[in-house]
Amino acid sequence: MATSILRYGNILERKQWMMEGLLQKKSLSFWNGLIGNSADSVIYQKNDFNSNKGQNIIFDYSGNLAKAGFRGKEQAFGNAPSKLKFADSLTLEYGRYTVDNGMEFDAAAIGDIDLSTHANSRALLSDSFVRSKDQMFFDIGQGYLRGKAPSHIYSSAANIGAMTSADAMSWDLLVDLETRAKTGIGLGGTRRAPIKPFRIQGGKSVWLLVLDAWQIMDLLKDPKFQTIYQNAQVRGNGNELISHAVAQVGNLVIMEAGTAAGYSKSNLLFKQGVEAQGLRTLDENGVFSATGTAQTGKVASRGLLLGAGAFKYGMGKAPDYKFQDSQDFGVTSESALVLTMNADKTVLTAEVEDYKENKVADMDWGIVAVDTYNAALSA
């Protein structure tokens, strides 16, 4: 904003100022470039700034016809197939991120606010939100948020407790995984439709394989991958939206995520204390890392194979900046970022019927968890 004074009582001006602060931190997000306003993006975002807590945002999907035709004089009229429609929705939730301003400054809750004074609070709140939102998507994909386990988990072992060093991330696993993504067969869980690819710059269709540091380490130690990696397409101008790409091998864009650090008081929205956003590890007892509970026994790294429309993300009323003096005569103060939003994985509901073999409804639409043995953390 051109002026150095923000009229706190002007809601539109205050919300615009807060939105500008969030946009300034957007580039720090792991998922930057993967969010769009259609189901062709990895994260399908819809905004409805007129919606409040408890209201729904609807995500519509159309299917293709998949019925046989009619031969000769077979009765056609009255036997036409219905248009397949699928949908999903998000119920908006209300949440806040806060910061204690201490005695650094004081201002009234009415009148004018010096922007230079509040810029630091806005920057801290924006940074906290970007890291927390990043973690939301990692946690959704891995099955930590709300305890919604993945419908499809690909692993070369029956479960984490049965894993050995032979179940580590490898070149052979990548080849197998790509084939299963193309066919929808053998991804764990019931047979499903192939994972719909996502288009990067240049129009190439790819799947995103998000791995943690230990999975990347195992890949780089694999002699087969070392040979391929020398000739693999490392991120260049054509992939600049994917800022964390390690390499593009076939139709897989391999991305390295950070390691989750912090303390999650619960698995509900807004309740993750995020020191660093990234993937969590998971032990054979179902304990996730960065939750305050020690992991025991065998530990798995859980990567994510992602396609188009994997996540849904809805924003209601525009984010707002709130300021409040303390009850002790305003000696101290606190600022808050106020949000009406929600995020989840896409799980389609068939409004008419589902396909016979290439099922798309009642399962994670564009996400497959990829579990591999973590030798560094296993007991």
N, C-alpha and C positions, 0 to 999 in steps of 0.2 A: 504494500500500500504506500501511496506517495506521502501521506501525512505521518508524523511521528507520534500522533495521539490517536488512541483508539477509544471511541465512545462506548463504554462498557454497556450502557443501556440500549445500544443499537444492536439487536440480535443478529441481523443480517451481516452487518459490518464485522461483528465479532466472529461469526462462523466463517466468513470468508478469510479472515486473518488466520484462524486455526487451520482451515483447509490448505492455505498456502504453506503453513509450517509442515503439514503432513506430506505435501508434494515435494518439499525440499529434501525430505528424508526417504522418499520413495526409491531412489537409486540405490540405497543401502540394502534393499530387500533381496533375499535370495530369489524370490519368485518374480522379481521385476522383469517384464517382458513376456511373462507367461500368463498374464491376466488379460482377459478381453471380454467384450460384451456379447459373445456368442458361444455356442457349444463347441465351436471349432478350436477354442482356446483351452489350454490345460485347466485353467481356473475360469469358470463361467461366472461373470459378475453382473448383477442387476441391481440398480439403485432405484429406490422409490422414496424420495425425500419427504413425501407426504405420509409415509407409514410410521406407526409408532410401535412400541413394545407389544408383543402378542399378535400382531398382524402378520399375515403370510405373504411371501413373495413367491410367485409361481414360475417354474421353469418348464417350458413346453418343448417336446421333441416329436418329430414326425418319422414314421417308419416307411419302408418301401413295400409295395405289393409283393406277395410271395405265394400266390396261389396258381395252380395249373389252369391252362386255358380250356376251351371247349372244342371238341372235335365233331365235325359233321353237324348232325341235327340234334346234338345233345342240348338239353334245356339250359340256356344261358341266363335268360332274364329271371331274376329272383334268386339266383345263385352267385351273384357277384360278390367278391370278397370285400369286406369292410376296410376302410382306410385305417391303418394301424396308427394309433396315437399313444404317446407315452408322456408322463409328466412327473415332476418332482417339485418339492416346495421347501421353503425355509420359514420358520417362525422366528421373528425378530426378538432379540433379547437386549436388555439394557445393562450397560456396564460403564465403569469409570476407572481411569488411571490417575493417580494423584501424586503430588510432590509437595513436601513441606518447604515453604520458602524461608522459614526461620525468621530472623530479624533483619534479613538482608534488605528488605524494603517494606513499606506499608502503603496502602492505597485504600480508598473507600470502595465499597461495592456499587457505588453510583458515581456519576460524573465521568471523568476522563482517566484513562490508564496510560502511563508513559510506556510506549512500545519497547524502548530500549531496556527498560526495567524488566518487563515480562518476557522478553525474547528468550532468555535463558530457560525459563520455566517451560515455554512452548517447545523449545528444542529438546529438552529432556523428556517431556511427555510424548512428543512425536517419535523420538527414538525408541522409547519404551513400547509404544504401540506397534511400530514396524517390527521390532524383534518379537513381540508377543504374537502378532498376526502371522509372521513367518512360522513360529512354533506351532500355531494352530493347525496349519496345513501339514507340517511334518507329523503332528500327533494324530490328525485325522487319518492320514494315509497309513500310519503304522498301527492304528487301532487303539491308541491310548486315550484320546479324547472321548469322553462319555462312555468309555469301555466298549465301543463298537468294534469288535474284532473284524479283521478282513474276511470277506467271503471267499477269497482265493489267495492261498499262500503257496508260492512255488519254492520247493526245496528238494534237494536230492536225498534228504533223510526223512524218515517218517515223522519225526518231531525233534525239538531241540535237544531233548535228553538222549536221543539216539545218534546225535551228530558226532563225527570224528573229523580229523584233519582232512580227510578225503572230501568233505562237504564244504570246503572253503571256496570262495569266489575264484573262478578260473575262466580261461578262454573257452573250454568245452561247455561250461555252464552258459556262457553268453550265447553260443551258437544254438544250444538247446532252447534257451529262453526266447530267442528271437523267433524260432520256428513255432513255438507254442503261442506266442503273441499273434502271429500271422493266422493261425488256425483256430485259436480258442480252445484247443484240445490239450489236456494234460497240464493245466495251470493250477491244479488243486481245486477242490470244490467240484461242483457240477459242470458239465460241458456248457460252454458259453459262446457268444459271438466273439469273433476276433477283436482284439483291442483296437479301437479306432485310432489311427495315427494322427499326429499333430504336424502341421506344416510350418517349417522354418523359412527364413528368408531365402528366396530363390525357388520356392515352391516344392522342395523335397519333403516327402512324408516320412516322419520318423516317430519313434517312441523315445521317451526320456527315461533313462535308467539312472536314478539318483542313489548314489552309494556313499557309505561313510568312509572315514579315513582308513580303517582296517581292511575293508573290502578293496579299496583302491590299492593298498599295500600288497594284498594277496595277488591282485591282478598283475601288478608291476613285477612281482617275483616269479610269475608263471612264465616259463621259457616260451611257450606257444604264443602268449600275448606279447611278450617282448619282441618277437619277430614281426608280428602284425603291427604293433604300435609304432615301429620305425617307419612304416608306410601309411599309417592311419592319418586321416584328416583331422588335425588339431584345430580348435576353434579359430576361425578367421572372420573376415568381413561378412561372409554369408551367414554366419551364426552369431552375430554380435548381440542378438537379444538374449542369448543364453550365456550369461557372463561367467558361469562356473563350469563350463564344459571342459572335460579332460581330453576327449577324443570322440570322433564319430566313426564307428565301425559298422559297416553295413547300414541298416536302418535304425541302429541304436545310437543315440547321443548320450554318452556317459558323462554324468555330472557328479562332482564331488560336493557333498554337503558338509557343513560343520558338525561338531559334536555337541549335543545338547548339554547344557550346564545350568544348574539352578536348583530350585526346590519347588515342586508342585504340591500344593496342599490338597488338591483333589483333581479329578480328571474332568471337571466341568469347565465350561467356557469362562474366560477371564481369570481363572484361578492358577495359572502357571507363572511362577516367579522365574523369569528368563534372564539368566546372566549371559548366555550365549545360545543362539538358536541353532538347531540342527537335529540330526537323527539320534534317537535313543537306542540303546542296546536292550536286549530282552533275555532273561535267563529261563532255565527249564521249568521254573515254578511260576512263570508269568509275571515276574517283577521287572518293571521298566527302570532304566537308569534315570538319574536326576529327579527322583521322587522322595529322597530321604531314607529309602529302604535299601539295605545292602543286597547285592546280587550274590547268589551262591550257585555252585555246581557249574554246569555248562552254560555258556552265554553265546547268544547268536547276534550277529549284526543283521538288521532288517532294512534292506534297501527297498526302493519303490520303483516299479515299472509303471509309467504313467502315459496315458493317451489323451486324446481330446475329450474335454468335458469331464475330467476326472473329479474335479471339485466344483462345488457351487458356493457362491459368496454373495451375500445380500447386505445392502446398506440402507437403513431407513433414514430417519431425520439426520440432517447434516451434522457432522461432529461439531461440538461446541466447547468453548473454553470458559470455565467457571473459576471464580476467585472468591475466597471467603476469609475475612479476618477472624482471629481467634476470639473466643468468648471473654478472654481476659483483656478487655479493652483494646483489642487489636494489636497486642504486643507482637504476635506472630501471625502468619497467614499460610494458607494452603491454596494451591491451584489444582484444577482437575481437567482432564480431557473426558468429555461425556460422549458416549457412543450408543447408537441403536443399530445393531448388526447381528449377523450370525454367519457361520460357515460350516460346511459338512461335505462328506463325499456324496457323489451323485448315485442315488439308488432309484431307478425308474419304476414307476407303477404303470402297468398296462391298462389303458382305459377301455380297450376292446378285448384283445387277446395278445399273447406273446407268440414268438416264432416257435416252431416245432423243435428244431435242433439248435439253432443259433440263438439261445436264450439271451435276452437283454434285461428283463425285469427282475426285481427282487434280489439284486446282487450289486456289488460294487461295479459301476458301469465302466470306469476307465482306470482302475487301480488294481495292481497285483503286488502283494508283499513278496519280497525276495529274501528268504532267510538263508544265511550261510554261517558256517562255524567261525567263531572268533577265538582263535588260539591264545591271543594276548590276554584275554579277560577270563577265560574259562579256568576253573579250578582243576 
